[in-house]
Amino acid sequence: MRMALSTALSAEGVTVLAELARSEDVVPHHLSQRPDLILYSLYTMEQAELAVISSLRQTFPETAVAVLVTGEQKGQGQAALAHGAQLILDKTASRDSLLAALNSFHNLYC
C-alpha cells in the first residue's frame, strides 16, 4: 500500500520517501533527499520504530511525516503522534481514501 500511495503522489508532483523497508535506513537515506513527505509504516510499537519518527522530526522539521498503522495494536496511532507524526492513516482504509487524505494533508502543510 505504501508504494502504491507513493507512486500516485509522485505522479502528482509530490516528492515522497516511502521505499525503505528497514527503519534504520530512513534517516541515512533521507540525508540524500529532501522529500515533501515521508510515508512511514509502523508495524509494531517497539521503541526503535517510534524513535525513527522522532529522529526524522528532529533532524528534518520541514519534512511532513505521515504514518500508516495497522490498527491491530491499540494505541499505535497515539504513540506515533507522541513521537512527532503529523498524520496517522489506517492501512485498512481504501487506497482512494488514503490518497485523498494524503493529498489534503500535503496541500495544507507542505
Helices and strands as residue ranges (DSSP letters): H 2-11, E 16-17, G 23-25, H 26-31, E 37-42, H 47-59, E 64-69, H 76-82, E 87-90, H 95-109
